[in-house]
Amino acid sequence: LRAVIQYKNSQFSNLLRTRGYKYHIDKQQEAKADGEATDEARLSSEAAKTDMVPVVSITEPVPPIHWSEPTAIEWVRKVLVRTRGKELPGNFNPLLVGELFWEQSSKWQQMAERHVEGVAEVCNRFLDALLREKCPKDVYTRLWSSKIEDVLKLRLDGSTREMEKIMEDIKSYPITYNHYYTDTIKKRRREREEKVLANCIDNATQHIAPTEYHSYHASAQADSKKAAREYSDKVDPDMENHSCEEALDCLHSIYKLSQKTFIDNITTQVVERHIVRDLEKIFSPIAVNSLSDTEAEAIASEPPSARRQRNLLENQIKKLTDGRSILRSVMRSAAS
């Protein structure tokens, strides 16, 4: 059971990471920035390696909508215009990131619900198979309906309430004190600037053909002033574009940070705490010792039909035994 739970948690983590976002923006750049493989082939290969696990896989959500970065900028621009307040040009409403995050993470709740229900079903099937193997059929039926089924429903209800609390946090404006948020924003800005600078240096570099007959390698000469001048000219005067790029960087950073936290919360606070933990205590020796005489008799006693059949057979045996005794007495009297 533990191996199956670990597999399903890992599967949930992979699915949320590869398909949890609504819009897939500039896939190659995100994979480079995060150091994480985001291609779906990796998920497929991992699933293929674990074909021996006897568990139904999580229903895969709708694939993300692939967007180029300019398309994503236009999406951010529409939300920026709708949420504009008294910010100075080039800045954006701090609540903008929250609205973008809610739309980008809109599939999280459905995926988490499917995962929790899947784990609960695995635990139910495990207990069902265990009781069927260890208990007589009639005892299994009474034990499952009187002690096991209701407890499993209560555990699932508890996991649902816990997940609702987590989703309330997700649907609030995101808050974090983790330095990973600002580090990721700085890293994305630096990568964008490095890309522009590299293009400027390439444009300012001249490749000189070899002049000597014994040289086969061209030399490169970069004009630093030309590169610096071209880099300065690359500054976008459109302040809305700057705001949109900054907001998109913030969205990327807070999404990745919240995604990791959400996966940990679902797997530990919901699955482990409410579904898996203390599963063996549902009908442990302590639980059996706490049963009243009436409850124990109702679970372990014979069914009424078997009791009636047993009483009938006992009466027949008694009558046959009495008849044999009478017959022996008669035979002895006749012989004497």
SEMIMI-975480 format. One line per 4 residues: number of its first residue (from 0); their letters; for each residue x, y, z of N, C-alpha, C. Coordinates in pm, whole numbers. Layout:
# SEMIMI-975480
NUM	A	X:Y:Z:X:Y:Z:X:Y:Z | ...
# end
This chain:
# SEMIMI-975480
0	LRAV	83:-121:0:0:0:0:86:126:0 | 189:127:82:276:244:88:343:271:-47 | 384:166:-117:447:184:-248:349:247:-347 | 223:205:-342:123:260:-433:96:407:-399
4	IQYK	89:439:-270:65:578:-230:181:668:-276 | 303:620:-258:419:698:-301:415:719:-452 | 378:616:-525:370:628:-671:264:730:-711 | 148:725:-649:41:817:-685:75:961:-647
8	NSQF	142:981:-533:186:1116:-497:287:1169:-597 | 379:1085:-639:477:1125:-739:411:1155:-872 | 312:1075:-907:239:1097:-1031:163:1230:-1026 | 102:1259:-913:32:1386:-896:127:1504:-907
12	SNLL	245:1492:-846:344:1599:-854:388:1623:-998 | 412:1516:-1072:455:1530:-1212:345:1593:-1298 | 222:1549:-1277:112:1603:-1356:88:1751:-1326 | 94:1787:-1200:71:1928:-1165:182:2015:-1221
16	RTRG	305:1962:-1223:417:2040:-1274:414:2054:-1425 | 366:1951:-1495:369:1955:-1641:239:2003:-1704 | 126:1987:-1633:-2:2026:-1690:-89:2109:-1597 | -32:2154:-1487:-111:2228:-1390:-138:2371:-1430
20	YKYH	-59:2427:-1519:-79:2566:-1559:-175:2573:-1677 | -251:2681:-1684:-348:2697:-1791:-280:2737:-1921 | -179:2825:-1911:-109:2872:-2030:38:2832:-2021 | 88:2773:-2128:229:2736:-2134:302:2844:-2213
24	IDKQ	380:2925:-2143:441:3043:-2202:590:3017:-2223 | 633:3021:-2349:775:3010:-2383:838:2892:-2310 | 803:2773:-2351:840:2650:-2281:989:2635:-2262 | 1069:2659:-2367:1212:2640:-2357:1275:2733:-2255
28	QEAK	1231:2858:-2253:1290:2953:-2160:1255:2918:-2016 | 1132:2870:-1991:1094:2833:-1856:1175:2713:-1807 | 1195:2616:-1898:1272:2498:-1858:1414:2537:-1825 | 1471:2632:-1900:1607:2675:-1874:1616:2753:-1744
32	ADGE	1515:2835:-1718:1519:2917:-1597:1502:2834:-1472 | 1423:2729:-1480:1393:2651:-1360:1489:2536:-1339 | 1556:2493:-1445:1639:2374:-1435:1554:2250:-1423 | 1428:2257:-1467:1336:2145:-1458:1291:2104:-1597
36	ATDE	1280:1974:-1621:1227:1926:-1749:1077:1939:-1748 | 1022:2013:-1846:878:2034:-1850:812:1962:-1965 | 886:1883:-2039:826:1813:-2152:743:1696:-2103 | 637:1666:-2177:547:1559:-2139:608:1422:-2164
40	ARLS	715:1418:-2244:780:1288:-2270:839:1230:-2143 | 890:1318:-2055:949:1269:-1932:844:1200:-1845 | 725:1262:-1838:617:1202:-1760:576:1067:-1817 | 569:1058:-1949:531:933:-2012:633:824:-1985
44	SEAA	763:861:-1991:866:762:-1968:864:714:-1824 | 837:804:-1729:832:763:-1589:714:670:-1565 | 602:699:-1632:486:611:-1617:514:474:-1677 | 588:472:-1788:619:344:-1852:707:257:-1764
48	KTDM	795:321:-1687:884:245:-1600:810:182:-1483 | 691:231:-1452:619:183:-1333:490:113:-1373 | 495:44:-1488:376:-28:-1534:335:-139:-1440 | 430:-186:-1356:398:-298:-1270:312:-257:-1151
52	VPVV	292:-127:-1129:211:-83:-1015:64:-103:-1048 | -9:-184:-969:-148:-215:-1002:-242:-107:-956 | -241:8:-1022:-327:119:-980:-367:197:-1104 | -490:245:-1104:-539:323:-1216:-475:461:-1210
56	SITE	-425:509:-1322:-357:637:-1326:-456:751:-1311 | -405:865:-1269:-487:985:-1255:-534:1030:-1393 | -661:1065:-1404:-711:1116:-1531:-639:1245:-1564 | -577:1247:-1680:-495:1361:-1715:-584:1480:-1749
60	PVPP	-548:1599:-1701:-628:1718:-1730:-604:1765:-1872 | -678:1867:-1911:-663:1924:-2044:-522:1983:-2057 | -453:1956:-2167:-317:2010:-2183:-318:2163:-2180 | -208:2223:-2137:-202:2370:-2133:-212:2430:-2273
64	IHWS	-260:2552:-2278:-267:2627:-2404:-130:2689:-2428 | -68:2659:-2541:66:2709:-2570:58:2851:-2624 | 132:2938:-2560:138:3078:-2599:282:3120:-2620 | 302:3208:-2716:431:3273:-2729:439:3387:-2628
68	EPTA	558:3435:-2606:573:3543:-2508:497:3670:-2548 | 498:3712:-2677:417:3830:-2714:268:3810:-2685 | 218:3689:-2708:76:3663:-2678:50:3675:-2528 | 144:3623:-2448:128:3634:-2303:134:3779:-2258
72	IEWV	219:3857:-2321:228:4000:-2287:95:4068:-2314 | 31:4034:-2424:-99:4094:-2455:-205:4052:-2355 | -197:3926:-2309:-290:3880:-2205:-273:3961:-2077 | -147:3981:-2037:-118:4060:-1917:-163:4204:-1937
76	RKVL	-146:4256:-2059:-183:4395:-2085:-333:4417:-2064 | -414:4322:-2109:-560:4335:-2091:-597:4339:-1943 | -535:4250:-1863:-564:4250:-1720:-507:4376:-1655 | -393:4423:-1703:-332:4545:-1649:-423:4665:-1668
80	VRTR	-481:4677:-1787:-571:4790:-1814:-694:4781:-1726 | -743:4658:-1703:-865:4640:-1623:-843:4669:-1475 | -721:4650:-1427:-693:4665:-1283:-614:4792:-1253 | -604:4881:-1349:-520:5000:-1329:-578:5089:-1220
84	GKEL	-489:5139:-1135:-530:5232:-1031:-454:5363:-1046 | -393:5410:-937:-319:5535:-940:-168:5512:-951 | -130:5398:-1006:13:5368:-1019:78:5463:-1120 | 205:5491:-1098:281:5571:-1193:307:5489:-1319
88	PGNF	328:5554:-1432:357:5481:-1556:479:5390:-1538 | 470:5270:-1589:578:5173:-1575:561:5080:-1457 | 467:5113:-1369:436:5025:-1255:301:4956:-1279 | 268:4863:-1193:140:4795:-1206:78:4774:-1069
92	NPLL	-54:4757:-1069:-126:4732:-945:-75:4602:-882 | -35:4605:-755:18:4483:-693:-83:4369:-690 | -213:4400:-700:-314:4294:-704:-322:4226:-840 | -254:4283:-940:-255:4224:-1074:-197:4083:-1074
96	VGEL	-90:4063:-1001:-24:3933:-998:-120:3827:-944 | -200:3863:-844:-296:3769:-789:-398:3724:-892 | -451:3817:-971:-550:3781:-1072:-489:3692:-1181 | -368:3723:-1221:-300:3638:-1320:-275:3498:-1263
100	FWEQ	-235:3495:-1136:-206:3366:-1072:-331:3280:-1061 | -445:3340:-1028:-569:3262:-1015:-606:3196:-1148 | -590:3270:-1257:-623:3212:-1387:-522:3105:-1427 | -396:3128:-1399:-293:3031:-1437:-305:2901:-1357
104	SSKW	-352:2910:-1233:-362:2792:-1146:-506:2741:-1134 | -591:2773:-1230:-733:2739:-1220:-759:2589:-1225 | -663:2508:-1269:-684:2363:-1278:-636:2289:-1153 | -578:2357:-1058:-521:2290:-942:-625:2216:-860
108	QQMA	-738:2279:-834:-838:2217:-746:-890:2087:-805 | -922:2087:-932:-974:1966:-996:-870:1854:-990 | -745:1886:-1016:-640:1784:-1014:-620:1730:-873 | -625:1818:-773:-607:1774:-635:-723:1686:-590
112	ERHV	-846:1722:-629:-962:1641:-592:-952:1501:-652 | -911:1493:-778:-897:1362:-841:-790:1280:-770 | -682:1344:-732:-574:1270:-666:-620:1217:-530 | -685:1301:-451:-731:1258:-318:-833:1146:-331
116	EGVA	-925:1159:-423:-1025:1053:-443:-958:923:-488 | -856:935:-572:-784:815:-617:-713:744:-504 | -648:822:-416:-579:762:-301:-679:698:-206 | -791:765:-183:-894:709:-95:-948:578:-152
120	EVCN	-966:572:-282:-1014:449:-345:-913:336:-330 | -785:367:-342:-681:265:-324:-685:210:-181 | -698:298:-82:-705:253:57:-830:169:82 | -942:208:23:-1065:131:39:-1049:-10:-20
124	RFLD	-991:-17:-138:-972:-148:-201:-875:-234:-122 | -774:-172:-64:-677:-247:16:-744:-308:138 | -820:-228:212:-889:-281:330:-994:-385:291 | -1062:-363:181:-1163:-458:137:-1099:-594:106
128	ALLR	-988:-591:32:-920:-717:-1:-864:-785:124 | -813:-705:218:-758:-761:341:-865:-831:424 | -980:-767:440:-1087:-827:519:-1146:-950:451 | -1158:-945:319:-1211:-1062:247:-1120:-1183:264
132	EKCP	-990:-1156:273:-895:-1267:288:-892:-1321:430 | -909:-1234:528:-891:-1276:668:-1021:-1311:739 | -1136:-1268:689:-1261:-1288:762:-1356:-1379:685 | -1439:-1451:755:-1548:-1522:686:-1639:-1422:616
136	KDVY	-1709:-1472:516:-1788:-1382:433:-1893:-1308:514 | -1963:-1378:603:-2069:-1312:679:-2011:-1210:777 | -1897:-1243:839:-1833:-1149:932:-1781:-1028:856 | -1726:-1050:736:-1676:-938:655:-1787:-839:625
140	TRLW	-1902:-889:586:-2013:-800:550:-2056:-714:668 | -2073:-776:785:-2116:-699:903:-2007:-605:952 | -1883:-649:948:-1773:-565:995:-1754:-444:904 | -1762:-465:775:-1742:-353:681:-1852:-248:695
144	SSKI	-1975:-295:703:-2087:-200:710:-2097:-130:845 | -2055:-196:953:-2074:-138:1086:-1954:-58:1135 | -1832:-95:1093:-1714:-31:1150:-1621:34:1048 | -1606:-22:932:-1504:24:836:-1558:132:744
148	EDVL	-1672:107:686:-1724:198:583:-1747:338:636 | -1808:352:752:-1836:485:807:-1708:560:841 | -1608:489:892:-1482:555:927:-1411:606:801 | -1414:526:696:-1351:569:571:-1421:692:514
152	KLRL	-1553:698:526:-1625:817:480:-1588:939:562 | -1574:922:693:-1534:1034:778:-1394:1083:743 | -1304:991:714:-1169:1030:676:-1170:1106:543 | -1250:1061:448:-1260:1132:320:-1322:1270:338
156	DGST	-1424:1280:425:-1484:1411:453:-1383:1504:517 | -1300:1451:606:-1196:1534:668:-1095:1582:566 | -1058:1497:471:-965:1540:367:-1027:1646:278 | -1157:1635:252:-1225:1736:170:-1225:1871:240
160	REME	-1253:1872:369:-1252:1999:444:-1111:2059:447 | -1012:1974:464:-873:2024:467:-835:2084:332 | -876:2019:224:-844:2071:91:-917:2202:63 | -1037:2215:115:-1110:2341:98:-1037:2456:165
164	KIME	-976:2430:280:-898:2534:348:-776:2572:265 | -711:2471:207:-594:2500:124:-634:2580:0 | -748:2546:-60:-792:2618:-179:-835:2761:-144 | -884:2782:-24:-915:2920:19:-787:3003:22
168	DIKS	-678:2943:67:-550:3015:66:-504:3044:-76 | -523:2946:-167:-481:2966:-305:-563:3076:-371 | -692:3085:-337:-779:3183:-399:-768:3320:-336 | -687:3331:-230:-655:3463:-175:-535:3520:-250
172	YPIT	-509:3648:-230:-393:3707:-296:-266:3644:-242 | -176:3599:-330:-58:3524:-285:33:3608:-196 | 84:3543:-93:180:3605:0:295:3508:20 | 416:3559:18:532:3474:43:642:3557:106
176	YNHY	724:3488:185:842:3550:245:967:3471:208 | 954:3391:103:1064:3308:57:1148:3388:-42 | 1279:3389:-22:1367:3467:-110:1371:3409:-251 | 1321:3286:-268:1316:3226:-402:1234:3314:-495
180	YTDT	1134:3384:-442:1049:3468:-526:1130:3579:-592 | 1202:3657:-513:1282:3766:-570:1402:3713:-648 | 1460:3603:-604:1574:3546:-677:1533:3507:-819 | 1416:3446:-833:1371:3404:-965:1340:3524:-1053
184	IKKR	1281:3627:-997:1252:3748:-1074:1382:3809:-1126 | 1483:3821:-1038:1611:3877:-1080:1676:3791:-1187 | 1664:3660:-1172:1726:3569:-1268:1662:3584:-1406 | 1532:3595:-1411:1464:3611:-1541:1497:3746:-1604
188	RRER	1503:3851:-1525:1543:3981:-1579:1685:3975:-1635 | 1773:3912:-1560:1913:3903:-1604:1925:3821:-1732 | 1851:3713:-1743:1855:3632:-1865:1802:3710:-1985 | 1697:3790:-1963:1644:3870:-2072:1745:3975:-2117
192	EEKV	1811:4039:-2022:1913:4139:-2055:2035:4075:-2122 | 2073:3956:-2074:2188:3888:-2134:2159:3850:-2279 | 2035:3811:-2307:1999:3775:-2443:2008:3896:-2536 | 1958:4011:-2488:1965:4133:-2569:2110:4174:-2589
196	LANC	2189:4166:-2481:2330:4204:-2491:2406:4113:-2586 | 2378:3985:-2582:2446:3891:-2672:2414:3923:-2818 | 2289:3958:-2847:2253:3996:-2983:2325:4123:-3027 | 2336:4217:-2935:2406:4342:-2968:2554:4316:-2995
200	IDNA	2616:4230:-2916:2758:4198:-2937:2777:4126:-3070 | 2685:4036:-3103:2693:3966:-3232:2682:4063:-3348 | 2591:4160:-3336:2574:4258:-3443:2695:4351:-3455 | 2765:4372:-3344:2881:4463:-3345:3011:4390:-3371
204	TQHI	3006:4263:-3400:3127:4185:-3422:3150:4166:-3572 | 3272:4192:-3614:3312:4173:-3754:3406:4054:-3763 | 3381:3970:-3860:3466:3854:-3884:3560:3885:-4000 | 3689:3889:-3970:3791:3928:-4068:3852:3803:-4129
208	APTE	3853:3799:-4261:3910:3683:-4330:4061:3680:-4311 | 4121:3563:-4311:4267:3552:-4293:4341:3613:-4411 | 4453:3686:-4383:4534:3752:-4487:4656:3670:-4525 | 4699:3585:-4435:4817:3504:-4464:4774:3370:-4522
212	YHSY	4855:3320:-4615:4817:3199:-4689:4815:3076:-4599 | 4895:3077:-4490:4901:2959:-4405:4798:2962:-4292 | 4711:3062:-4288:4609:3073:-4183:4472:3039:-4242 | 4402:2955:-4174:4270:2912:-4221:4158:2958:-4127
216	HASA	4188:3033:-4025:4089:3074:-3926:4065:3224:-3936 | 3936:3259:-3948:3899:3401:-3950:3904:3457:-3808 | 3935:3579:-3797:3940:3645:-3667:3816:3731:-3648 | 3775:3746:-3523:3656:3825:-3491:3699:3948:-3412
220	QADS	3640:4060:-3447:3672:4186:-3379:3541:4254:-3341 | 3521:4275:-3211:3397:4335:-3161:3418:4483:-3134 | 3322:4563:-3179:3323:4706:-3155:3242:4732:-3027 | 3310:4753:-2916:3240:4768:-2788:3150:4891:-2786
224	KKAA	3194:4999:-2848:3111:5121:-2849:2983:5099:-2928 | 2997:5030:-3041:2879:5002:-3121:2783:4911:-3046 | 2840:4811:-2976:2756:4720:-2898:2684:4793:-2786 | 2755:4883:-2715:2694:4958:-2606:2587:5052:-2659
228	REYS	2615:5114:-2775:2517:5206:-2833:2392:5130:-2877 | 2411:5015:-2939:2296:4936:-2982:2217:4882:-2863 | 2289:4846:-2755:2221:4798:-2635:2136:4908:-2573 | 2188:5032:-2577:2111:5145:-2523:1988:5173:-2607
232	DKVD	2002:5155:-2738:1888:5180:-2827:1780:5073:-2813 | 1815:4958:-2753:1720:4850:-2737:1618:4876:-2627 | 1639:4978:-2547:1546:5008:-2438:1409:5041:-2495 | 1308:4971:-2448:1172:4988:-2498:1109:5109:-2430
236	PDME	1071:5212:-2507:1010:5330:-2444:866:5308:-2400 | 805:5198:-2443:666:5169:-2407:661:5125:-2261 | 604:5208:-2175:602:5179:-2032:506:5066:-1999 | 402:5048:-2081:311:4936:-2058:380:4802:-2085
240	NHSC	464:4798:-2187:539:4676:-2213:629:4641:-2095 | 692:4743:-2039:777:4719:-1922:695:4664:-1806 | 578:4723:-1782:492:4675:-1673:448:4531:-1697 | 413:4501:-1821:367:4366:-1853:479:4263:-1835
244	EEAL	601:4296:-1878:714:4205:-1860:742:4182:-1712 | 737:4290:-1634:762:4277:-1491:652:4192:-1425 | 528:4215:-1462:418:4137:-1404:428:3990:-1443 | 470:3963:-1567:484:3824:-1612:597:3754:-1536
248	DCLH	705:3827:-1509:813:3770:-1428:763:3737:-1287 | 686:3829:-1229:632:3804:-1095:537:3685:-1094 | 455:3674:-1200:363:3561:-1209:441:3430:-1217 | 543:3426:-1302:622:3303:-1316:683:3263:-1182
252	SIYK	736:3359:-1109:804:3329:-983:707:3282:-876 | 597:3355:-857:503:3317:-752:431:3188:-788 | 412:3161:-918:347:3036:-958:435:2917:-922 | 563:2924:-956:653:2813:-926:666:2790:-776
256	LSQK	673:2898:-702:685:2885:-556:557:2828:-496 | 443:2879:-538:315:2830:-484:288:2687:-528 | 332:2651:-647:312:2515:-696:382:2413:-608 | 505:2440:-571:579:2349:-483:511:2338:-347
260	TFID	467:2452:-294:398:2451:-164:266:2375:-172 | 193:2394:-281:63:2328:-297:80:2177:-304 | 179:2130:-378:203:1986:-388:234:1928:-250 | 320:1996:-174:353:1947:-40:231:1947:51
264	NITT	149:2051:42:31:2059:128:-70:1949:97 | -93:1922:-30:-190:1819:-67:-141:1682:-25 | -14:1653:-48:37:1519:-19:57:1495:130 | 84:1598:208:109:1579:352:-14:1612:437
268	QVVE	-73:1729:417:-183:1772:502:-316:1706:466 | -331:1665:341:-458:1603:299:-443:1452:289 | -354:1406:201:-342:1262:176:-289:1189:299 | -174:1232:348:-112:1160:459:-191:1177:589
272	RHIV	-230:1299:619:-295:1326:748:-433:1263:758 | -512:1270:652:-653:1229:662:-683:1095:596 | -606:1054:496:-639:933:423:-552:814:465 | -422:834:474:-329:722:493:-293:700:639
276	RDLE	-266:807:712:-218:792:849:-319:720:938 | -269:629:1021:-350:553:1117:-456:467:1049 | -431:429:926:-526:342:857:-537:207:928 | -424:164:986:-424:34:1053:-497:37:1187
280	KIFS	-529:157:1236:-597:168:1365:-749:166:1354 | -800:159:1231:-945:158:1214:-1007:38:1286 | -943:-79:1272:-992:-198:1342:-872:-271:1402 | -809:-206:1496:-692:-260:1563:-735:-338:1688
284	PIAV	-642:-408:1755:-679:-475:1881:-738:-382:1985 | -691:-258:1986:-748:-160:2081:-894:-132:2046 | -922:-120:1914:-1060:-96:1872:-1148:-215:1904 | -1095:-335:1889:-1173:-455:1922:-1201:-461:2072
288	NSLS	-1102:-426:2154:-1119:-429:2300:-1222:-329:2348 | -1239:-221:2271:-1335:-118:2312:-1478:-150:2270 | -1499:-259:2196:-1635:-296:2154:-1716:-344:2274 | -1841:-308:2275:-1931:-361:2378:-1967:-506:2344
292	DTEA	-2023:-576:2443:-2063:-715:2420:-2164:-725:2307 | -2256:-630:2303:-2358:-632:2198:-2296:-612:2060 | -2202:-517:2050:-2137:-493:1921:-2054:-613:1878 | -1979:-671:1972:-1897:-787:1938:-1984:-904:1894
296	EAIA	-2096:-923:1962:-2185:-1032:1924:-2248:-1007:1788 | -2283:-881:1761:-2345:-849:1632:-2249:-872:1517 | -2119:-850:1542:-2020:-867:1435:-1981:-1014:1418 | -1953:-1082:1528:-1894:-1217:1520:-1994:-1329:1534
300	SEPP	-2116:-1301:1571:-2213:-1410:1592:-2259:-1469:1460 | -2321:-1585:1471:-2372:-1651:1352:-2490:-1572:1294 | -2507:-1580:1166:-2627:-1518:1107:-2751:-1594:1151 | -2866:-1530:1154:-2990:-1597:1200:-3021:-1726:1124
304	SARR	-2999:-1729:994:-3029:-1851:918:-2940:-1966:961 | -2811:-1936:984:-2720:-2042:1029:-2757:-2088:1170 | -2801:-1992:1254:-2839:-2028:1390:-2963:-2119:1387 | -3060:-2085:1303:-3180:-2169:1293:-3146:-2308:1239
308	QRNL	-3059:-2313:1140:-3020:-2442:1086:-2946:-2526:1189 | -2859:-2460:1267:-2785:-2532:1370:-2879:-2586:1477 | -2976:-2502:1519:-3074:-2549:1619:-3156:-2667:1566 | -3195:-2661:1440:-3272:-2771:1381:-3191:-2900:1379
312	LENQ	-3064:-2889:1337:-2979:-3009:1333:-2953:-3063:1473 | -2935:-2974:1571:-2914:-3021:1708:-3038:-3093:1762 | -3155:-3041:1728:-3279:-3109:1771:-3292:-3246:1706 | -3257:-3253:1579:-3263:-3382:1511:-3165:-3483:1572
316	IKKL	-3044:-3435:1603:-2945:-3522:1666:-2997:-3572:1802 | -3058:-3480:1878:-3110:-3517:2009:-3221:-3622:1996 | -3307:-3601:1898:-3417:-3698:1878:-3363:-3833:1833 | -3266:-3830:1744:-3208:-3956:1699:-3136:-4029:1813
320	TDGR	-3067:-3951:1896:-2998:-4012:2011:-3099:-4073:2108 | -3208:-4000:2135:-3312:-4054:2225:-3377:-4177:2164 | -3398:-4173:2032:-3459:-4289:1967:-3370:-4412:1972 | -3238:-4390:1957:-3145:-4503:1966:-3147:-4563:2106
324	SILR	-3154:-4477:2209:-3158:-4528:2347:-3284:-4609:2372 | -3397:-4561:2322:-3524:-4635:2340:-3518:-4769:2269 | -3462:-4764:2145:-3454:-4889:2069:-3367:-4991:2140 | -3256:-4949:2197:-3169:-5041:2270:-3241:-5100:2392
328	SVMR	-3320:-5016:2461:-3395:-5065:2578:-3495:-5171:2536 | -3564:-5149:2426:-3664:-5244:2375:-3596:-5375:2337 | -3481:-5364:2270:-3409:-5485:2226:-3364:-5568:2347 | -3316:-5504:2452:-3272:-5575:2572:-3391:-5644:2640
332	SAAS	-3505:-5577:2643:-3626:-5634:2706:-3672:-5758:2629 | -3666:-5749:2496:-3709:-5864:2415:-3613:-5981:2431 | -3487:-5954:2446:-3388:-6063:2461:-3402:-6133:2596 | -3442:-6062:2697:-3455:-6123:2829:-3587:-6196:2841
# end
